[in-house]
Amino acid sequence: MNRRTGNLLTDRPELYEARFPDPGRLAGRWAEDCLRRYAAGPAVLDLGCGTGRDAAHLHGAGRRVTAADLSGSMLAHARLHHPGPAYVRADLTGFDLGRRAFDAVVCLDSSLLYCHTNEQLDGFLASCRDALVPGGLLVAEMRNGAYFLGREEPPAAPAVSRFTWHGTTYRSTTALHLDRTAQLLRRTRHWAADDGGEPVEERTAWRLLFPQELRHFLTAHGFAVLALHDGPGPRTEPPWRPGAAPGTTADGDRLHLVARLRTTP
């Protein structure tokens, strides 16, 4: 078996968009709503931009967008299929894309949770602090670590899903494991396709952050939390709709953050 430590869909962005279609650009629309609601300026940095769909939506809404990702494959796909933003390669755990160059930083789809350690999270927030103008916004959407408090472990039986793209059917078998010591949600996924290709095993993980823990990190880096809630958002059920107000609870499986960089230390 061919073993990978990344994500098959990161290596094949066209498969990512086939597996996770978003014709309505729900995540991008939610992010734009947050930027408008809290009066962000036009210069936006999209961290962990993936295939570029959300960055292109923000660009189409009139933003001046720089979109960053660590995956060269994702960036190449984004430049070709979702033009408009300036696409750059950067590691969200520590980046320098210009001091006070942005009015807002957007980080969607749990990208922030690839900061597995406190040092990596500090690096992310310190980089955001340097990149933002005073009063700039940080908008993020991610899994909610508090969702797992007092609940059972993730299902013991792996989840199986299939999708077909260009005549080939792809089958994934996914198992989740709570690593409480490292405070990570670990994922093992096996991919197989009916085109005779070699099966792939992937191992990835997300940091599980709790709302009060996240508030502490943000405060330490000079941010004031404006909103921190479990929905509605682009991945909640029911999903966010235009005009929906931010929630007031943080018990669901997604967490939505809006924080403002203080204008004084």
Number of C-alpha atoms within 10 A of each C-alpha: 8 9 12 14 11 13 15 17 16 17 14 14 20 17 18 17 15 14 16 11 10 13 8 9 15 19 22 22 19 22 24 21 16 22 24 12 10 14 13 21 17 18 19 27 29 25 25 26 27 27 27 27 20 25 34 27 23 24 23 14 13 12 21 20 24 22 28 26 22 17 19 15 17 25 24 16 17 24 17 11 14 18 16 21 24 17 22 18 17 18 15 24 20 15 17 12 17 11 13 14 14 25 23 27 27 28 21 23 17 19 21 25 23 18 20 18 15 11 11 17 22 18 18 18 23 18 20 30 24 18 22 24 21 19 18 27 32 29 21 23 28 24 24 24 23 19 18 17 11 7 8 7 11 13 10 9 10 14 12 12 12 13 15 14 11 7 9 12 13 17 17 19 16 18 18 19 15 17 13 9 6 12 17 21 20 16 15 16 20 19 18 17 17 13 10 8 10 12 15 18 20 17 16 16 20 21 25 24 21 19 19 11 10 15 18 13 15 22 14 13 18 19 25 18 19 12 17 22 21 25 26 21 24 22 18 14 12 10 14 19 14 9 8 13 12 17 14 11 11 19 17 18 17 24 29 24 23 22 24 24 25 18 11 7 8
